[in-house]
Amino acid sequence: MKNENELPINQKLNLTVKEAAEYSNIGVNRLTYLLSLPNCPFLLSVGNKKLVKRKVFEEYINSDELHYI
């Protein structure tokens, strides 16, 4: 059941790994791997929790650079 006050994924600033996987259609395991890479531009660490900076992540996957995922 969804909370009425919950923002849609495309309006959130930061996403959980599961939300980012659903949003981008990239698997959770692959996304976790990308977040573990050094200098990952869209990683936001909060304690042990890993969040995805949505706007930076969108720019990363929409960029013209070739990414081997």
HTML snippet that shows the backbone in 3Dmol.js (N, CA, C, O; Angstrom):
<script src="https://3Dmol.org/build/3Dmol-min.js"></script>
<div id="view" style="width:600px;height:400px;position:relative"></div>
<script>
const pdb = `
ATOM      1  N   MET A   1       0.846  -1.172   0.000  1.00  0.00           N
ATOM      2  CA  MET A   1       0.000   0.000   0.000  1.00  0.00           C
ATOM      3  C   MET A   1       0.891   1.234   0.000  1.00  0.00           C
ATOM      4  O   MET A   1       1.851   1.311   0.766  1.00  0.00           O
ATOM      5  N   LYS A   2       0.579   2.185  -0.846  1.00  0.00           N
ATOM      6  CA  LYS A   2       1.391   3.376  -1.018  1.00  0.00           C
ATOM      7  C   LYS A   2       0.878   4.503  -0.132  1.00  0.00           C
ATOM      8  O   LYS A   2      -0.328   4.722  -0.025  1.00  0.00           O
ATOM      9  N   ASN A   3       1.795   5.204   0.492  1.00  0.00           N
ATOM     10  CA  ASN A   3       1.455   6.353   1.317  1.00  0.00           C
ATOM     11  C   ASN A   3       1.055   7.508   0.401  1.00  0.00           C
ATOM     12  O   ASN A   3       1.736   7.780  -0.588  1.00  0.00           O
ATOM     13  N   GLU A   4      -0.038   8.185   0.724  1.00  0.00           N
ATOM     14  CA  GLU A   4      -0.511   9.293  -0.119  1.00  0.00           C
ATOM     15  C   GLU A   4       0.482  10.448  -0.160  1.00  0.00           C
ATOM     16  O   GLU A   4       0.516  11.192  -1.140  1.00  0.00           O
ATOM     17  N   ASN A   5       1.286  10.612   0.882  1.00  0.00           N
ATOM     18  CA  ASN A   5       2.246  11.712   0.949  1.00  0.00           C
ATOM     19  C   ASN A   5       3.562  11.385   0.257  1.00  0.00           C
ATOM     20  O   ASN A   5       4.431  12.249   0.142  1.00  0.00           O
ATOM     21  N   GLU A   6       3.719  10.153  -0.201  1.00  0.00           N
ATOM     22  CA  GLU A   6       4.971   9.739  -0.831  1.00  0.00           C
ATOM     23  C   GLU A   6       5.094  10.351  -2.226  1.00  0.00           C
ATOM     24  O   GLU A   6       4.154  10.327  -3.020  1.00  0.00           O
ATOM     25  N   LEU A   7       6.275  10.897  -2.500  1.00  0.00           N
ATOM     26  CA  LEU A   7       6.541  11.503  -3.809  1.00  0.00           C
ATOM     27  C   LEU A   7       6.739  10.426  -4.873  1.00  0.00           C
ATOM     28  O   LEU A   7       7.225   9.337  -4.570  1.00  0.00           O
ATOM     29  N   PRO A   8       6.368  10.723  -6.113  1.00  0.00           N
ATOM     30  CA  PRO A   8       6.705   9.803  -7.205  1.00  0.00           C
ATOM     31  C   PRO A   8       8.232   9.735  -7.361  1.00  0.00           C
ATOM     32  O   PRO A   8       8.940  10.683  -7.022  1.00  0.00           O
ATOM     33  N   ILE A   9       8.716   8.628  -7.867  1.00  0.00           N
ATOM     34  CA  ILE A   9      10.164   8.423  -7.998  1.00  0.00           C
ATOM     35  C   ILE A   9      10.827   9.543  -8.787  1.00  0.00           C
ATOM     36  O   ILE A   9      11.928   9.968  -8.441  1.00  0.00           O
ATOM     37  N   ASN A  10      10.180  10.026  -9.839  1.00  0.00           N
ATOM     38  CA  ASN A  10      10.814  11.048 -10.681  1.00  0.00           C
ATOM     39  C   ASN A  10      10.856  12.422 -10.024  1.00  0.00           C
ATOM     40  O   ASN A  10      11.391  13.358 -10.618  1.00  0.00           O
ATOM     41  N   GLN A  11      10.310  12.574  -8.820  1.00  0.00           N
ATOM     42  CA  GLN A  11      10.377  13.847  -8.105  1.00  0.00           C
ATOM     43  C   GLN A  11      11.274  13.780  -6.872  1.00  0.00           C
ATOM     44  O   GLN A  11      11.526  14.805  -6.240  1.00  0.00           O
ATOM     45  N   LYS A  12      11.756  12.600  -6.525  1.00  0.00           N
ATOM     46  CA  LYS A  12      12.625  12.451  -5.359  1.00  0.00           C
ATOM     47  C   LYS A  12      14.037  12.905  -5.705  1.00  0.00           C
ATOM     48  O   LYS A  12      14.495  12.732  -6.835  1.00  0.00           O
ATOM     49  N   LEU A  13      14.720  13.484  -4.728  1.00  0.00           N
ATOM     50  CA  LEU A  13      16.111  13.886  -4.935  1.00  0.00           C
ATOM     51  C   LEU A  13      17.039  12.682  -4.908  1.00  0.00           C
ATOM     52  O   LEU A  13      17.949  12.576  -5.731  1.00  0.00           O
ATOM     53  N   ASN A  14      16.812  11.783  -3.971  1.00  0.00           N
ATOM     54  CA  ASN A  14      17.647  10.595  -3.811  1.00  0.00           C
ATOM     55  C   ASN A  14      16.763   9.360  -3.825  1.00  0.00           C
ATOM     56  O   ASN A  14      15.626   9.381  -3.353  1.00  0.00           O
ATOM     57  N   LEU A  15      17.306   8.289  -4.375  1.00  0.00           N
ATOM     58  CA  LEU A  15      16.560   7.044  -4.499  1.00  0.00           C
ATOM     59  C   LEU A  15      17.284   5.929  -3.764  1.00  0.00           C
ATOM     60  O   LEU A  15      18.509   5.944  -3.650  1.00  0.00           O
ATOM     61  N   THR A  16      16.521   4.962  -3.267  1.00  0.00           N
ATOM     62  CA  THR A  16      17.140   3.752  -2.750  1.00  0.00           C
ATOM     63  C   THR A  16      17.640   2.947  -3.950  1.00  0.00           C
ATOM     64  O   THR A  16      17.293   3.241  -5.094  1.00  0.00           O
ATOM     65  N   VAL A  17      18.443   1.947  -3.681  1.00  0.00           N
ATOM     66  CA  VAL A  17      18.956   1.112  -4.769  1.00  0.00           C
ATOM     67  C   VAL A  17      17.788   0.429  -5.487  1.00  0.00           C
ATOM     68  O   VAL A  17      17.786   0.327  -6.714  1.00  0.00           O
ATOM     69  N   LYS A  18      16.812  -0.031  -4.734  1.00  0.00           N
ATOM     70  CA  LYS A  18      15.649  -0.693  -5.342  1.00  0.00           C
ATOM     71  C   LYS A  18      14.857   0.278  -6.219  1.00  0.00           C
ATOM     72  O   LYS A  18      14.456  -0.074  -7.328  1.00  0.00           O
ATOM     73  N   GLU A  19      14.632   1.492  -5.729  1.00  0.00           N
ATOM     74  CA  GLU A  19      13.910   2.496  -6.517  1.00  0.00           C
ATOM     75  C   GLU A  19      14.678   2.852  -7.785  1.00  0.00           C
ATOM     76  O   GLU A  19      14.089   2.972  -8.859  1.00  0.00           O
ATOM     77  N   ALA A  20      16.002   3.023  -7.659  1.00  0.00           N
ATOM     78  CA  ALA A  20      16.829   3.362  -8.822  1.00  0.00           C
ATOM     79  C   ALA A  20      16.811   2.235  -9.851  1.00  0.00           C
ATOM     80  O   ALA A  20      16.820   2.489 -11.056  1.00  0.00           O
ATOM     81  N   ALA A  21      16.787   0.999  -9.378  1.00  0.00           N
ATOM     82  CA  ALA A  21      16.727  -0.145 -10.288  1.00  0.00           C
ATOM     83  C   ALA A  21      15.404  -0.150 -11.050  1.00  0.00           C
ATOM     84  O   ALA A  21      15.379  -0.376 -12.260  1.00  0.00           O
ATOM     85  N   GLU A  22      14.315   0.097 -10.345  1.00  0.00           N
ATOM     86  CA  GLU A  22      13.003   0.151 -11.002  1.00  0.00           C
ATOM     87  C   GLU A  22      12.938   1.320 -11.982  1.00  0.00           C
ATOM     88  O   GLU A  22      12.410   1.186 -13.085  1.00  0.00           O
ATOM     89  N   TYR A  23      13.471   2.450 -11.576  1.00  0.00           N
ATOM     90  CA  TYR A  23      13.425   3.677 -12.372  1.00  0.00           C
ATOM     91  C   TYR A  23      14.225   3.542 -13.668  1.00  0.00           C
ATOM     92  O   TYR A  23      13.796   4.018 -14.719  1.00  0.00           O
ATOM     93  N   SER A  24      15.387   2.893 -13.590  1.00  0.00           N
ATOM     94  CA  SER A  24      16.299   2.828 -14.735  1.00  0.00           C
ATOM     95  C   SER A  24      16.220   1.519 -15.511  1.00  0.00           C
ATOM     96  O   SER A  24      16.771   1.404 -16.606  1.00  0.00           O
ATOM     97  N   ASN A  25      15.536   0.538 -14.943  1.00  0.00           N
ATOM     98  CA  ASN A  25      15.469  -0.794 -15.537  1.00  0.00           C
ATOM     99  C   ASN A  25      16.847  -1.458 -15.569  1.00  0.00           C
ATOM    100  O   ASN A  25      17.143  -2.252 -16.462  1.00  0.00           O
ATOM    101  N   ILE A  26      17.678  -1.125 -14.594  1.00  0.00           N
ATOM    102  CA  ILE A  26      18.979  -1.769 -14.386  1.00  0.00           C
ATOM    103  C   ILE A  26      18.821  -2.639 -13.147  1.00  0.00           C
ATOM    104  O   ILE A  26      18.198  -2.216 -12.174  1.00  0.00           O
ATOM    105  N   GLY A  27      19.364  -3.824 -13.166  1.00  0.00           N
ATOM    106  CA  GLY A  27      19.216  -4.746 -12.041  1.00  0.00           C
ATOM    107  C   GLY A  27      19.841  -4.223 -10.755  1.00  0.00           C
ATOM    108  O   GLY A  27      20.772  -3.418 -10.781  1.00  0.00           O
ATOM    109  N   VAL A  28      19.314  -4.694  -9.634  1.00  0.00           N
ATOM    110  CA  VAL A  28      19.799  -4.278  -8.320  1.00  0.00           C
ATOM    111  C   VAL A  28      21.268  -4.656  -8.144  1.00  0.00           C
ATOM    112  O   VAL A  28      22.052  -3.860  -7.628  1.00  0.00           O
ATOM    113  N   ASN A  29      21.647  -5.862  -8.566  1.00  0.00           N
ATOM    114  CA  ASN A  29      23.041  -6.301  -8.411  1.00  0.00           C
ATOM    115  C   ASN A  29      23.995  -5.438  -9.232  1.00  0.00           C
ATOM    116  O   ASN A  29      25.067  -5.072  -8.751  1.00  0.00           O
ATOM    117  N   ARG A  30      23.617  -5.113 -10.459  1.00  0.00           N
ATOM    118  CA  ARG A  30      24.469  -4.284 -11.313  1.00  0.00           C
ATOM    119  C   ARG A  30      24.578  -2.878 -10.733  1.00  0.00           C
ATOM    120  O   ARG A  30      25.654  -2.281 -10.743  1.00  0.00           O
ATOM    121  N   LEU A  31      23.480  -2.357 -10.234  1.00  0.00           N
ATOM    122  CA  LEU A  31      23.475  -1.024  -9.640  1.00  0.00           C
ATOM    123  C   LEU A  31      24.339  -0.996  -8.378  1.00  0.00           C
ATOM    124  O   LEU A  31      25.072  -0.034  -8.146  1.00  0.00           O
ATOM    125  N   THR A  32      24.251  -2.039  -7.575  1.00  0.00           N
ATOM    126  CA  THR A  32      25.089  -2.141  -6.376  1.00  0.00           C
ATOM    127  C   THR A  32      26.562  -2.174  -6.768  1.00  0.00           C
ATOM    128  O   THR A  32      27.399  -1.564  -6.102  1.00  0.00           O
ATOM    129  N   TYR A  33      26.880  -2.884  -7.845  1.00  0.00           N
ATOM    130  CA  TYR A  33      28.255  -2.922  -8.349  1.00  0.00           C
ATOM    131  C   TYR A  33      28.712  -1.526  -8.768  1.00  0.00           C
ATOM    132  O   TYR A  33      29.811  -1.102  -8.409  1.00  0.00           O
ATOM    133  N   LEU A  34      27.883  -0.808  -9.524  1.00  0.00           N
ATOM    134  CA  LEU A  34      28.241   0.542  -9.973  1.00  0.00           C
ATOM    135  C   LEU A  34      28.472   1.473  -8.787  1.00  0.00           C
ATOM    136  O   LEU A  34      29.379   2.305  -8.811  1.00  0.00           O
ATOM    137  N   LEU A  35      27.657   1.331  -7.758  1.00  0.00           N
ATOM    138  CA  LEU A  35      27.805   2.178  -6.573  1.00  0.00           C
ATOM    139  C   LEU A  35      29.079   1.853  -5.804  1.00  0.00           C
ATOM    140  O   LEU A  35      29.586   2.696  -5.064  1.00  0.00           O
ATOM    141  N   SER A  36      29.602   0.640  -5.970  1.00  0.00           N
ATOM    142  CA  SER A  36      30.821   0.254  -5.257  1.00  0.00           C
ATOM    143  C   SER A  36      32.092   0.705  -5.975  1.00  0.00           C
ATOM    144  O   SER A  36      33.183   0.615  -5.412  1.00  0.00           O
ATOM    145  N   LEU A  37      31.964   1.189  -7.211  1.00  0.00           N
ATOM    146  CA  LEU A  37      33.140   1.648  -7.956  1.00  0.00           C
ATOM    147  C   LEU A  37      33.703   2.919  -7.329  1.00  0.00           C
ATOM    148  O   LEU A  37      32.944   3.744  -6.820  1.00  0.00           O
ATOM    149  N   PRO A  38      35.031   3.087  -7.358  1.00  0.00           N
ATOM    150  CA  PRO A  38      35.625   4.314  -6.803  1.00  0.00           C
ATOM    151  C   PRO A  38      35.128   5.545  -7.561  1.00  0.00           C
ATOM    152  O   PRO A  38      34.961   5.509  -8.780  1.00  0.00           O
ATOM    153  N   ASN A  39      34.902   6.600  -6.848  1.00  0.00           N
ATOM    154  CA  ASN A  39      34.467   7.887  -7.415  1.00  0.00           C
ATOM    155  C   ASN A  39      33.158   7.793  -8.191  1.00  0.00           C
ATOM    156  O   ASN A  39      32.986   8.493  -9.189  1.00  0.00           O
ATOM    157  N   CYS A  40      32.244   6.954  -7.758  1.00  0.00           N
ATOM    158  CA  CYS A  40      30.928   6.868  -8.399  1.00  0.00           C
ATOM    159  C   CYS A  40      30.231   8.213  -8.206  1.00  0.00           C
ATOM    160  O   CYS A  40      30.008   8.624  -7.068  1.00  0.00           O
ATOM    161  N   PRO A  41      29.882   8.909  -9.290  1.00  0.00           N
ATOM    162  CA  PRO A  41      29.367  10.275  -9.173  1.00  0.00           C
ATOM    163  C   PRO A  41      27.965  10.373  -8.584  1.00  0.00           C
ATOM    164  O   PRO A  41      27.584  11.433  -8.086  1.00  0.00           O
ATOM    165  N   PHE A  42      27.194   9.303  -8.630  1.00  0.00           N
ATOM    166  CA  PHE A  42      25.811   9.383  -8.164  1.00  0.00           C
ATOM    167  C   PHE A  42      25.573   8.673  -6.835  1.00  0.00           C
ATOM    168  O   PHE A  42      24.425   8.443  -6.456  1.00  0.00           O
ATOM    169  N   LEU A  43      26.650   8.322  -6.120  1.00  0.00           N
ATOM    170  CA  LEU A  43      26.536   7.665  -4.820  1.00  0.00           C
ATOM    171  C   LEU A  43      26.415   8.689  -3.703  1.00  0.00           C
ATOM    172  O   LEU A  43      27.183   9.650  -3.643  1.00  0.00           O
ATOM    173  N   LEU A  44      25.451   8.479  -2.823  1.00  0.00           N
ATOM    174  CA  LEU A  44      25.317   9.252  -1.594  1.00  0.00           C
ATOM    175  C   LEU A  44      25.304   8.247  -0.461  1.00  0.00           C
ATOM    176  O   LEU A  44      24.345   7.488  -0.315  1.00  0.00           O
ATOM    177  N   SER A  45      26.365   8.232   0.353  1.00  0.00           N
ATOM    178  CA  SER A  45      26.445   7.311   1.484  1.00  0.00           C
ATOM    179  C   SER A  45      25.924   7.990   2.730  1.00  0.00           C
ATOM    180  O   SER A  45      26.359   9.085   3.087  1.00  0.00           O
ATOM    181  N   VAL A  46      24.989   7.332   3.385  1.00  0.00           N
ATOM    182  CA  VAL A  46      24.449   7.807   4.655  1.00  0.00           C
ATOM    183  C   VAL A  46      24.648   6.658   5.635  1.00  0.00           C
ATOM    184  O   VAL A  46      23.831   5.740   5.708  1.00  0.00           O
ATOM    185  N   GLY A  47      25.745   6.720   6.387  1.00  0.00           N
ATOM    186  CA  GLY A  47      26.107   5.584   7.235  1.00  0.00           C
ATOM    187  C   GLY A  47      26.425   4.400   6.339  1.00  0.00           C
ATOM    188  O   GLY A  47      27.249   4.502   5.430  1.00  0.00           O
ATOM    189  N   ASN A  48      25.769   3.280   6.599  1.00  0.00           N
ATOM    190  CA  ASN A  48      25.948   2.088   5.758  1.00  0.00           C
ATOM    191  C   ASN A  48      24.981   2.052   4.585  1.00  0.00           C
ATOM    192  O   ASN A  48      25.091   1.198   3.706  1.00  0.00           O
ATOM    193  N   LYS A  49      24.044   2.971   4.577  1.00  0.00           N
ATOM    194  CA  LYS A  49      23.019   3.002   3.528  1.00  0.00           C
ATOM    195  C   LYS A  49      23.555   3.711   2.288  1.00  0.00           C
ATOM    196  O   LYS A  49      24.197   4.757   2.386  1.00  0.00           O
ATOM    197  N   LYS A  50      23.286   3.132   1.132  1.00  0.00           N
ATOM    198  CA  LYS A  50      23.696   3.737  -0.135  1.00  0.00           C
ATOM    199  C   LYS A  50      22.459   4.265  -0.839  1.00  0.00           C
ATOM    200  O   LYS A  50      21.491   3.534  -1.049  1.00  0.00           O
ATOM    201  N   LEU A  51      22.500   5.538  -1.201  1.00  0.00           N
ATOM    202  CA  LEU A  51      21.419   6.162  -1.951  1.00  0.00           C
ATOM    203  C   LEU A  51      21.956   6.622  -3.295  1.00  0.00           C
ATOM    204  O   LEU A  51      23.161   6.806  -3.465  1.00  0.00           O
ATOM    205  N   VAL A  52      21.062   6.803  -4.237  1.00  0.00           N
ATOM    206  CA  VAL A  52      21.425   7.229  -5.587  1.00  0.00           C
ATOM    207  C   VAL A  52      20.922   8.650  -5.789  1.00  0.00           C
ATOM    208  O   VAL A  52      19.735   8.926  -5.621  1.00  0.00           O
ATOM    209  N   LYS A  53      21.834   9.553  -6.153  1.00  0.00           N
ATOM    210  CA  LYS A  53      21.447  10.930  -6.481  1.00  0.00           C
ATOM    211  C   LYS A  53      20.758  10.880  -7.840  1.00  0.00           C
ATOM    212  O   LYS A  53      21.409  10.665  -8.862  1.00  0.00           O
ATOM    213  N   ARG A  54      19.444  11.078  -7.851  1.00  0.00           N
ATOM    214  CA  ARG A  54      18.640  10.847  -9.049  1.00  0.00           C
ATOM    215  C   ARG A  54      19.088  11.679 -10.245  1.00  0.00           C
ATOM    216  O   ARG A  54      19.271  11.133 -11.333  1.00  0.00           O
ATOM    217  N   LYS A  55      19.267  12.983 -10.072  1.00  0.00           N
ATOM    218  CA  LYS A  55      19.611  13.840 -11.221  1.00  0.00           C
ATOM    219  C   LYS A  55      20.976  13.475 -11.804  1.00  0.00           C
ATOM    220  O   LYS A  55      21.137  13.412 -13.023  1.00  0.00           O
ATOM    221  N   VAL A  56      21.954  13.236 -10.934  1.00  0.00           N
ATOM    222  CA  VAL A  56      23.294  12.861 -11.407  1.00  0.00           C
ATOM    223  C   VAL A  56      23.229  11.496 -12.099  1.00  0.00           C
ATOM    224  O   VAL A  56      23.886  11.280 -13.117  1.00  0.00           O
ATOM    225  N   PHE A  57      22.443  10.587 -11.547  1.00  0.00           N
ATOM    226  CA  PHE A  57      22.263   9.257 -12.138  1.00  0.00           C
ATOM    227  C   PHE A  57      21.626   9.363 -13.519  1.00  0.00           C
ATOM    228  O   PHE A  57      22.055   8.686 -14.454  1.00  0.00           O
ATOM    229  N   GLU A  58      20.608  10.205 -13.652  1.00  0.00           N
ATOM    230  CA  GLU A  58      19.965  10.418 -14.956  1.00  0.00           C
ATOM    231  C   GLU A  58      20.965  10.952 -15.973  1.00  0.00           C
ATOM    232  O   GLU A  58      21.007  10.488 -17.113  1.00  0.00           O
ATOM    233  N   GLU A  59      21.773  11.931 -15.557  1.00  0.00           N
ATOM    234  CA  GLU A  59      22.779  12.494 -16.460  1.00  0.00           C
ATOM    235  C   GLU A  59      23.779  11.422 -16.875  1.00  0.00           C
ATOM    236  O   GLU A  59      24.197  11.368 -18.031  1.00  0.00           O
ATOM    237  N   TYR A  60      24.162  10.568 -15.923  1.00  0.00           N
ATOM    238  CA  TYR A  60      25.125   9.502 -16.190  1.00  0.00           C
ATOM    239  C   TYR A  60      24.588   8.522 -17.234  1.00  0.00           C
ATOM    240  O   TYR A  60      25.292   8.183 -18.185  1.00  0.00           O
ATOM    241  N   ILE A  61      23.358   8.069 -17.063  1.00  0.00           N
ATOM    242  CA  ILE A  61      22.832   7.060 -17.992  1.00  0.00           C
ATOM    243  C   ILE A  61      22.376   7.665 -19.316  1.00  0.00           C
ATOM    244  O   ILE A  61      22.247   6.949 -20.309  1.00  0.00           O
ATOM    245  N   ASN A  62      22.130   8.968 -19.342  1.00  0.00           N
ATOM    246  CA  ASN A  62      21.712   9.623 -20.585  1.00  0.00           C
ATOM    247  C   ASN A  62      22.867  10.286 -21.331  1.00  0.00           C
ATOM    248  O   ASN A  62      22.664  10.844 -22.409  1.00  0.00           O
ATOM    249  N   SER A  63      24.072  10.232 -20.772  1.00  0.00           N
ATOM    250  CA  SER A  63      25.207  10.896 -21.406  1.00  0.00           C
ATOM    251  C   SER A  63      25.605  10.168 -22.691  1.00  0.00           C
ATOM    252  O   SER A  63      25.263   9.004 -22.899  1.00  0.00           O
ATOM    253  N   ASP A  64      26.324  10.873 -23.530  1.00  0.00           N
ATOM    254  CA  ASP A  64      26.779  10.313 -24.801  1.00  0.00           C
ATOM    255  C   ASP A  64      28.000   9.418 -24.636  1.00  0.00           C
ATOM    256  O   ASP A  64      28.392   8.721 -25.572  1.00  0.00           O
ATOM    257  N   GLU A  65      28.602   9.435 -23.449  1.00  0.00           N
ATOM    258  CA  GLU A  65      29.763   8.584 -23.203  1.00  0.00           C
ATOM    259  C   GLU A  65      29.332   7.124 -23.214  1.00  0.00           C
ATOM    260  O   GLU A  65      28.195   6.798 -22.873  1.00  0.00           O
ATOM    261  N   LEU A  66      30.241   6.263 -23.604  1.00  0.00           N
ATOM    262  CA  LEU A  66      29.966   4.841 -23.635  1.00  0.00           C
ATOM    263  C   LEU A  66      30.222   4.266 -22.252  1.00  0.00           C
ATOM    264  O   LEU A  66      31.326   4.395 -21.723  1.00  0.00           O
ATOM    265  N   HIS A  67      29.221   3.636 -21.664  1.00  0.00           N
ATOM    266  CA  HIS A  67      29.350   3.029 -20.341  1.00  0.00           C
ATOM    267  C   HIS A  67      29.187   1.521 -20.488  1.00  0.00           C
ATOM    268  O   HIS A  67      28.189   1.037 -21.021  1.00  0.00           O
ATOM    269  N   TYR A  68      30.181   0.795 -20.009  1.00  0.00           N
ATOM    270  CA  TYR A  68      30.071  -0.659 -19.986  1.00  0.00           C
ATOM    271  C   TYR A  68      29.516  -1.044 -18.636  1.00  0.00           C
ATOM    272  O   TYR A  68      30.205  -0.993 -17.617  1.00  0.00           O
ATOM    273  N   ILE A  69      28.271  -1.426 -18.650  1.00  0.00           N
ATOM    274  CA  ILE A  69      27.614  -1.745 -17.377  1.00  0.00           C
ATOM    275  C   ILE A  69      27.529  -3.218 -17.241  1.00  0.00           C
ATOM    276  O   ILE A  69      27.011  -3.718 -16.243  1.00  0.00           O
TER     277      ILE A  69
END
`;
const viewer = $3Dmol.createViewer("view");
viewer.addModel(pdb, "pdb");
viewer.setStyle({}, {cartoon: {color: "spectrum"}});
viewer.zoomTo();
viewer.render();
</script>
